[in-house]
Amino acid sequence: MKRAATILLAAALALGLAACSAAPDSSVPAPDSSAPAAESAPAPEPAAADSAETADGGRILVAYFTVPESDGVDAVAGASRVVTDGEVLGNTQYIAQLIARQTGGDLFAIQTVQEYPGSHDALLEFAYNERAEDARPELAAALENPGDYDVVFLGYPNWNADLPMPLYTFLEQTDLSGKTIIPFVTHGGSGFSRTVQTIQELQPDATVVEDGLSLSRNSVPDAAAEVEAWVSGLGLSTGA
């Protein structure tokens, strides 16, 4: 089954790149928050020496949204954050950095003007209210050059069995037509829920890979090998 899934995923990716060159979980879990605590912007990302290219010459982007809970001691890993080399990172930020390092892709943090609460209960209530209001939080910065990329890894935590509302803002404001979007999610037990279908609805002219990477927040600290194997299976690793 895994071999069949890998073949299907590779086929979807190949079709998406070719197009570029030619032109419910009913549960409502607590927000699976992911990145530096209650800051207006994540820590600066390490710059890639050279942007990676796919086999067809397209460039790779790793875009992600992350909000870590700040409850507890800063330098201690928790449900929404991981500590690596003494640095506290949000779960989704950490996975995004692993993907970027393996692919050589550019990193883009999807950030909001507003700050999210750092404590678990307050963040849960805030995220629930945003979803109930169908809010579109203002982004701190737009992706200025989406046309430069052919493959976009898109990462986010599963909040209330849905995309975080800033992802709606990003996907409605950013034209990813003709690109291959590869989702990855961190969650507390709900997996992707219906978020992949939502991305397809918001970006109907992109190729959205349905079999993305889903990681439980409990497994994030030890996920490096799994992420490496997944990226290698896509044929996008710089070492492949």
JOZI-V252108 format. One record per residue. N is the residue number from 1. PSI is psi as a letter, one per 20 degrees, with the letter a starting at -180 (NA if undefined). OMEGA is omega as a letter, one per 20 degrees, with the letter a starting at -180 (999 if undefined). Layout:
BEGIN
{{N | PSI | OMEGA} {N | PSI | OMEGA}}
END
This chain:
BEGIN
{{1 | g | a} {2 | h | r} {3 | h | r} {4 | g | r} {5 | h | r} {6 | g | r} {7 | g | r} {8 | g | r} {9 | g | r} {10 | h | r} {11 | g | r} {12 | g | r} {13 | g | a} {14 | g | r} {15 | g | r} {16 | g | a} {17 | h | r} {18 | h | r} {19 | h | r} {20 | g | a} {21 | h | r} {22 | i | r} {23 | NA | 999} {24 | o | r} {25 | o | a} {26 | i | r} {27 | q | r} {28 | n | a} {29 | r | r} {30 | q | r} {31 | p | r} {32 | m | a} {33 | q | r} {34 | o | r} {35 | r | a} {36 | q | a} {37 | p | r} {38 | l | r} {39 | q | a} {40 | i | r} {41 | q | r} {42 | r | r} {43 | q | r} {44 | p | a} {45 | q | r} {46 | p | a} {47 | p | r} {48 | p | a} {49 | g | r} {50 | p | r} {51 | p | a} {52 | q | r} {53 | q | r} {54 | r | a} {55 | h | a} {56 | j | r} {57 | j | r} {58 | q | r} {59 | q | a} {60 | p | r} {61 | q | r} {62 | o | a} {63 | q | a} {64 | q | r} {65 | p | a} {66 | p | r} {67 | o | a} {68 | q | r} {69 | q | a} {70 | j | r} {71 | p | r} {72 | a | a} {73 | p | a} {74 | g | a} {75 | k | r} {76 | p | r} {77 | q | r} {78 | a | a} {79 | h | a} {80 | j | a} {81 | q | a} {82 | q | r} {83 | p | r} {84 | p | a} {85 | k | r} {86 | j | a} {87 | p | r} {88 | p | a} {89 | q | r} {90 | q | a} {91 | g | a} {92 | h | r} {93 | g | a} {94 | g | r} {95 | h | r} {96 | g | r} {97 | h | r} {98 | g | a} {99 | g | a} {100 | g | a} {101 | h | a} {102 | h | a} {103 | i | a} {104 | j | a} {105 | r | r} {106 | q | r} {107 | q | r} {108 | o | r} {109 | p | r} {110 | o | a} {111 | q | r} {112 | q | r} {113 | g | r} {114 | q | r} {115 | q | r} {116 | q | r} {117 | q | a} {118 | i | a} {119 | q | a} {120 | g | a} {121 | g | a} {122 | h | r} {123 | g | r} {124 | g | a} {125 | g | a} {126 | g | a} {127 | h | r} {128 | g | a} {129 | h | r} {130 | g | a} {131 | g | a} {132 | h | a} {133 | i | a} {134 | l | a} {135 | q | r} {136 | n | a} {137 | p | r} {138 | p | r} {139 | q | r} {140 | h | a} {141 | q | r} {142 | q | r} {143 | o | a} {144 | h | a} {145 | l | a} {146 | h | a} {147 | i | r} {148 | i | a} {149 | q | r} {150 | h | r} {151 | p | r} {152 | o | r} {153 | p | a} {154 | o | a} {155 | q | a} {156 | q | r} {157 | q | r} {158 | o | r} {159 | o | r} {160 | l | r} {161 | k | a} {162 | r | r} {163 | q | r} {164 | q | a} {165 | h | r} {166 | h | r} {167 | h | r} {168 | g | r} {169 | g | a} {170 | g | a} {171 | h | r} {172 | h | a} {173 | i | a} {174 | p | a} {175 | o | r} {176 | k | a} {177 | p | r} {178 | i | a} {179 | r | r} {180 | o | r} {181 | p | a} {182 | o | a} {183 | q | r} {184 | q | a} {185 | q | r} {186 | q | a} {187 | r | r} {188 | j | r} {189 | i | a} {190 | i | a} {191 | c | r} {192 | i | a} {193 | c | a} {194 | j | a} {195 | h | r} {196 | g | r} {197 | h | r} {198 | g | r} {199 | g | r} {200 | h | a} {201 | h | a} {202 | h | r} {203 | m | a} {204 | i | a} {205 | j | r} {206 | q | r} {207 | o | a} {208 | o | r} {209 | p | a} {210 | h | a} {211 | m | a} {212 | a | a} {213 | p | r} {214 | p | a} {215 | p | r} {216 | q | r} {217 | h | r} {218 | h | a} {219 | i | a} {220 | g | a} {221 | h | a} {222 | k | a} {223 | i | a} {224 | g | a} {225 | h | r} {226 | g | r} {227 | g | r} {228 | g | a} {229 | h | r} {230 | g | r} {231 | g | r} {232 | h | r} {233 | h | r} {234 | i | a} {235 | k | a} {236 | j | r} {237 | p | r} {238 | i | r} {239 | i | a} {240 | NA | 999}}
END
